[in-house]
Amino acid sequence: MTAPHSQAQSGTTYWLGTLPSQVLAVISCLLLFSMMMLTFVDVAGRYIFSAPLPAAYEMIAFVMPGIIFCALPHVNLKEGHVTIDLLDGFIPESVKRWQAVIVNLFSAVALAFVAWRLWVRSRDHLRFGEVTDELYLELWIFSSVMSILCAIATIAFIINAWGYATNIKRPLKTEVGVTRT
Amino acid sequence: MTEALTGLALLLCLSFLRIPIAFSMMAVGFGGMAWVLSLGGAMANVGQTAFDAAINYELSVVPLFVLMGNFVTRARLSEELYTASNAFLGHRKGGLAMATIVACGGFSAICGSSLATAATMAKVAMPSMRRFGYDDGLAAGSIAAGGTLGILIPPSVLLVIYGILTQSSIGKLFAAGILPGIVAVTFYLLAVRAVVAVKPESGPAGERQGWAQRGQALSRVWGVLLLFAIVMGGIYGGVFSPTEAAGIGAFGAFLFALARRALNWRTFYEVLLESAATTAMLFVVLIGALLFANFINVTDFPQTLLEIAGQFRETPWLVIAAILVIYVALGCVFESLSMILLTVPIFFPLVIELGYDPIWFGIVVVVITEISLITPPVGLNVFVLRGVLPDVTTSTIFRGVTPFWVADLFRLAIIVAFPALSLWLPSFVR
């Protein structure tokens, strides 16, 4: 994970990048904690009170995308993705800046594409009225929320690219994260 | 064949340009699919894969085990483990390094991540080894190597991902990891003995402790034992599904962290955020890997590989040996998770076709990944230690880790040669 950088932020960066990523990160944490409590209550209910939580299975499954896609803008903004940084030592400092711009733009395009495809998928879900097996939740709500969160995460990449291009953000010394498997 | 090889080459190029592996895989997977099938099919595949991968009950085991590991790390259960193993081993030559290995093994039993295990144990074990005048190389090497046990001894995030990729039973995979884990600890202990036999000054003996002290130290590790017993016992006994076990384990670890006053609002939030961020990161890689695997599967590459392997039906071990060599080479470059996600979809059908057991292959893959974690130039565990111990140079750690690396090769040979070692315990899992 990269070290925190304390550069002055422009208003746009804050409103489009930092603030949404922080708010969504809090939501992601809440969802993760509730997922833990859900499984606990479900199992405790089943074995102690012989009354399992109805549809816990489905609720847990549908909390997953929330955790993932709400944390994504935060991960993108901190550039916490797995990369091969083997060549870092050979790349001159002056090139690194533009490398960072290209990397972030590439990631932005890839993620924007995923967001778009999820949006199309959500239109299909809506058109065919698809619902979940147990709770009859409408699927299009989930796919469209996933799509929107992906789009917000895409903006995070664009903000990174912009930051590097305008020299607000500088390539950091490579450091390997502790949070990976 | 051409399409798949071009795709692989392109993927490597993009990744070396420092584009996150997840997005390289997505781009190549999508492009390749559009090339081999059709643009429309490839586009539909992206939306479908991303949606289905995220909404998946089985996968929720991942964030929960990550969360459990992070709570356990904060709860400082590592300290008791180290004190206890030190009470038994510390008085021997190289005993503190041995205690480190054993404590790492114990910590691995409640934490599914190798990097977290190494980072946590470094904070506990390094100061005490320094106090007794241990050689930095031996000290750091034993932590880096011991840390790799995190992904072998259950619970293991990597085994979960392998299980999901290959639709193997996670419970069986977890059971399969136990004996190879014990073999690993034994071999590492032998490696420490070998080091102090050659250079006695690198690992002086500590104080001998009486049985009263030993008993006392041992009685303090009940927390670790309890968590392990609940989680693993629950899975083996068929009481919980792996997701439920992970949820209970995370909850238990949360209670431990609370009881030990290791949490305030700030650290609590940090634990959650770190776990959520790791989850997001893992899933983006997973979605990328699935897209890439879908592309590989529509090419004739798997079929060609199977045909080639078919010629080796008499000597299937040659294929296994070739796969192992490829893995060790890839391990020098790739980060563990991406390596598994990238290669398992390609090699798995091959290995099964040759009549090998999927559970056994999972253990082999994880052991190889462990080796890659301490192999230069990008042994991630070594870099983690560098982060925790800034005053020890990377070359010192790699030097110190070498005996353990050699021990790992022996262990790999044994696990490959004797599948029963991995497959005996899973035969009892319901």
Interface residues (C-beta under 8 A of the other chain):
Chain A: A25 V26 S28 C29 L31 L32 F33 M35 M36 M37 L38 T39 F40 D42 V43 Y47 Y57 E58 I60 A61 F62 V63 M64 P65 I67 I68 F69 C70 A71 L72 H74 V75 K78 G80 H81 V82 T83 I84 D85 L86 L87 D88 Q99 I102 V103 F106 S107 A110 L111 F113 V114 R117 L118 V120 R121 F142 S143 M146 E175 V176 G177 V178 T179 R180 T181
Chain B: L14 S15 F16 L17 R18 I19 P20 I21 A22 F23 M26 A27 F30 M43 A44 V46 G47 Q48 A50 F51 A54 I55 N56 Y57 L59 S60 P63 L64 L67 G112 S113 S114 L115 A116 A119 I151 V157 L158 V239 F240 T243 E244 A246 G247 I248 A250 F251 F254 Y269 L272 L273 E274 S275 A276 A277 T278 T279 A280 M281 L282 F283 V284 V285 I287 V333 F334 E335 S336 L337 S338 P377 V378 L380 F383 V384 R386 G387
